[in-house]
Amino acid sequence: MQNYINIVDEVFPSWASGSPKKKKKNNEDASTSSSMAKGPMGPVFSSLIEEEEEDSNSNILDAIHIAAREGARDDLLKQLDSGVSVNLKEGEGRTPLHWAVDRGHVDIVKELLKTHADVNAKDNEGQTPLHYAVVCEREIIAELLVKHGADPRISDNDGNSPLDLCDSKWPFMITE
């Protein structure tokens, strides 16, 4: 129980006071946008802001998503061993692979790929884990995904493919 409280304190410092930070509805500040934020491991595509919305139940994460997001390998393996689908989607359509890529957990990405995670799974915005890797500038992870069959030409709901979004000239992204 104390471990849980310590984690909550770290992730949501104001939880005990009952005043969580809330996402602005109309004039959302660019620094609080969930589309691209800075995290302890560099850029991240998603952010905790979405998770803090009090009126949204669609963002409840299963244990496998939390393990992937936090880089908790043993917890992830327990979930997989107990029969939880490696491709389970949460409310925003993200799979554990989306979360691991987003947070830059190379070892978790490798574990998920070993268990046949769908490298071309789309979230609710049509984005694949490779979209996340490109936007977050995670070259090593992007290369792993491509080597495991990720298609750099898949377009999201806005018509952007990972190739379109890749500012870097990564040779493994070049397709014939």
C-alpha positions in Angstrom: 0.0 0.0 0.0 2.8 2.4 0.9 4.5 1.6 -2.4 1.3 2.5 -4.2 1.0 5.8 -2.3 4.7 6.6 -3.1 4.0 6.0 -6.8 0.9 8.2 -6.8 2.8 10.9 -4.9 5.4 10.9 -7.6 3.0 10.8 -10.6 0.3 13.1 -9.2 2.0 15.3 -6.5 -1.2 17.2 -5.7 -3.5 14.2 -5.3 -3.6 14.4 -1.5 -4.7 18.0 -1.6 -7.6 17.1 -3.9 -6.6 19.6 -6.6 -5.3 17.8 -9.6 -4.1 19.8 -12.5 -6.8 20.0 -15.1 -6.6 20.2 -18.9 -8.0 23.5 -20.2 -11.1 22.9 -22.3 -11.1 25.9 -24.7 -7.9 27.9 -24.6 -5.6 25.0 -24.1 -2.0 26.1 -23.5 0.5 24.6 -25.9 2.7 23.5 -23.0 -0.1 21.3 -21.7 -1.0 19.7 -25.0 -1.1 16.0 -25.0 0.2 15.8 -28.6 3.9 16.3 -27.5 5.4 16.8 -24.1 8.8 16.4 -22.5 9.2 13.6 -20.1 12.2 12.3 -18.1 13.2 10.1 -21.1 13.0 12.9 -23.7 9.9 13.7 -25.8 6.8 11.8 -25.2 3.7 11.6 -27.4 1.1 11.2 -24.7 1.0 12.9 -21.3 -0.5 12.4 -17.9 -2.8 15.3 -18.5 -5.3 13.1 -20.3 -5.2 10.7 -17.4 -6.1 13.4 -15.0 -9.4 14.4 -16.6 -12.0 13.6 -14.0 -14.9 13.1 -16.4 -13.1 10.6 -18.7 -13.4 6.9 -18.0 -12.1 6.0 -21.4 -8.5 6.4 -20.3 -8.5 3.7 -17.6 -5.4 1.7 -18.1 -5.1 -2.0 -17.6 -2.1 -3.4 -15.7 -0.4 -4.4 -18.9 -0.5 -0.8 -20.2 0.8 0.5 -16.9 3.7 -2.0 -17.0 4.6 -1.0 -20.6 4.3 2.7 -19.8 6.5 2.4 -16.7 9.0 0.0 -18.1 8.1 -2.6 -15.5 9.4 -5.8 -17.3 8.5 -8.3 -14.6 5.0 -6.9 -14.3 4.6 -7.0 -18.1 5.8 -10.6 -18.3 3.4 -11.6 -15.5 0.5 -10.0 -17.4 1.5 -11.8 -20.6 2.0 -15.1 -18.8 -1.5 -14.8 -17.2 -3.0 -14.6 -20.7 -3.5 -10.9 -21.2 -3.4 -10.1 -24.9 -0.2 -8.4 -26.0 -2.5 -6.3 -28.3 -5.0 -5.2 -25.7 -6.2 -1.6 -26.4 -7.1 0.9 -23.8 -9.7 3.7 -24.2 -7.6 5.8 -26.6 -6.8 2.7 -28.7 -3.2 2.4 -27.6 -1.6 -1.0 -27.1 1.2 -1.8 -24.7 3.5 -1.3 -27.6 2.3 2.2 -28.2 3.0 3.0 -24.5 6.4 1.4 -24.4 7.5 3.3 -27.6 6.1 6.5 -26.3 8.1 6.3 -23.1 11.2 5.0 -24.7 11.5 1.6 -23.0 13.6 -0.3 -25.6 13.7 -3.5 -23.4 9.9 -3.5 -23.1 9.5 -2.9 -26.9 11.8 -6.0 -27.4 9.7 -8.1 -25.1 6.5 -7.1 -26.7 7.9 -7.8 -30.2 9.1 -11.2 -29.0 5.4 -12.0 -28.0 4.2 -10.9 -31.5 2.8 -7.5 -30.7 1.1 -5.9 -33.7 3.6 -3.4 -34.9 1.0 -1.8 -37.2 -1.8 -1.5 -34.6 -3.6 1.9 -34.8 -4.8 4.0 -31.9 -8.0 6.0 -32.1 -6.2 8.7 -34.2 -4.9 6.1 -36.6 -1.3 6.3 -35.3 0.9 3.2 -35.1 3.8 2.7 -32.7 6.1 3.8 -35.5 4.3 7.2 -35.6 5.1 7.5 -31.9 8.7 6.5 -32.4 9.2 9.1 -35.2 7.5 11.9 -33.4 9.4 11.2 -30.2 12.7 10.9 -32.1 13.4 7.3 -30.9 15.6 6.1 -33.7 16.6 2.8 -32.1 13.0 1.9 -31.4 11.9 3.0 -34.9 14.5 0.7 -36.5 13.4 -2.2 -34.3 9.8 -1.7 -35.3 10.7 -1.5 -39.0 12.8 -4.7 -38.8 9.7 -6.4 -37.3 7.4 -5.3 -40.1 6.2 -1.8 -39.2 5.0 -0.1 -42.3 6.4 3.5 -42.6 3.7 4.4 -45.2 0.6 3.8 -43.0 -1.3 7.1 -42.8 -3.0 8.2 -39.6 -6.5 9.9 -39.5 -4.9 13.2 -40.6 -3.2 11.5 -43.6 0.3 11.6 -42.1 2.5 8.5 -42.3 5.6 8.0 -40.2 7.6 8.8 -43.3 5.8 12.2 -43.6 6.5 13.0 -39.9 10.2 11.8 -39.8 12.4 14.9 -39.9 15.5 12.7 -39.6 17.0 10.9 -42.6 17.0 7.4 -41.0 18.1 5.0 -43.8 15.9 2.2 -42.5 12.8 4.4 -43.2 13.5 4.7 -46.9 11.2 2.4 -48.9 11.2 1.5 -52.5 
